[in-house]
């Protein structure tokens, strides 16, 4: 259950992260969308009958690791944020 809670917190972090870190527009849009999806999957997985939904966050974590280069982020803080967050999403999934 701890992994589900931490995964939800990680997804929720991505939503205000662009404002807290001053990320560029592309990184901000990516963080908003992916963060809400990660948090949604984590919250849905709280129920024992839907716990497998947490595994859906695994490709989203991989996307966070690849997004800085695919979307050509210009800001180092956006790259670092996505790398750390992506690592933890994969870890908690």
C-alpha positions in Angstrom: 0.0 0.0 0.0 2.9 2.3 0.7 4.0 2.1 -3.0 0.6 3.1 -4.1 0.5 6.1 -1.8 4.0 7.2 -2.8 3.1 6.8 -6.5 0.0 9.0 -6.0 2.1 11.6 -4.3 4.7 11.5 -7.1 2.0 12.0 -9.7 0.4 14.9 -7.7 3.9 16.5 -7.4 4.1 16.7 -11.2 1.0 19.0 -11.4 2.4 22.0 -9.4 6.1 21.3 -10.4 6.0 23.6 -13.4 5.1 26.5 -11.2 7.5 25.6 -8.4 10.4 25.0 -10.7 9.6 27.6 -13.5 9.5 25.0 -16.3 9.1 25.9 -19.9 5.8 25.4 -21.7 6.4 22.0 -23.2 7.7 20.5 -20.0 4.8 22.0 -18.1 2.2 20.6 -20.4 3.9 17.2 -20.2 4.1 17.3 -16.4 0.4 18.3 -16.0 -0.9 15.5 -18.2 1.4 12.7 -17.1 1.2 13.7 -13.4 -2.6 13.5 -13.4 -2.6 10.2 -15.2 0.0 8.7 -12.8 -2.0 10.0 -9.8 -5.2 8.6 -11.2 -3.8 5.2 -11.8 -2.3 5.1 -8.3 -5.6 6.2 -6.7 -7.6 3.6 -8.7 -5.2 0.9 -7.5 -6.0 1.5 -3.8 -8.8 -1.0 -4.1 -7.6 -4.6 -3.8 -9.6 -5.7 -6.9 -7.9 -3.0 -9.1 -4.4 -3.1 -7.6 -3.0 -4.3 -11.0 -3.7 -0.8 -12.4 -0.6 0.5 -10.6 1.4 -1.4 -13.3 0.0 1.0 -15.9 2.3 3.6 -14.5 5.4 1.7 -15.6 5.3 3.0 -19.2 4.6 6.5 -17.9 7.7 6.4 -15.8 9.7 5.3 -18.9 8.1 8.2 -20.8 9.3 10.6 -18.1 12.9 9.3 -18.5 12.7 9.8 -22.3 10.6 12.9 -22.6 13.4 15.5 -22.0 15.1 14.3 -25.2 12.1 13.5 -27.3 10.4 16.8 -26.5 13.8 18.8 -26.5 13.5 20.4 -23.1 15.6 23.6 -22.8 15.6 23.8 -19.0 17.9 21.7 -16.8 15.5 21.7 -13.9 12.9 20.1 -16.1 15.3 17.4 -17.2 16.3 16.7 -13.6 12.7 16.7 -12.4 11.5 14.3 -15.0 14.5 12.0 -14.5 14.0 11.8 -10.7 10.2 11.5 -10.9 10.4 8.9 -13.7 12.8 6.8 -11.6 10.5 6.9 -8.6 7.4 6.1 -10.7 9.1 3.0 -12.1 10.3 2.1 -8.7 6.9 2.3 -7.1 5.2 0.5 -10.0 
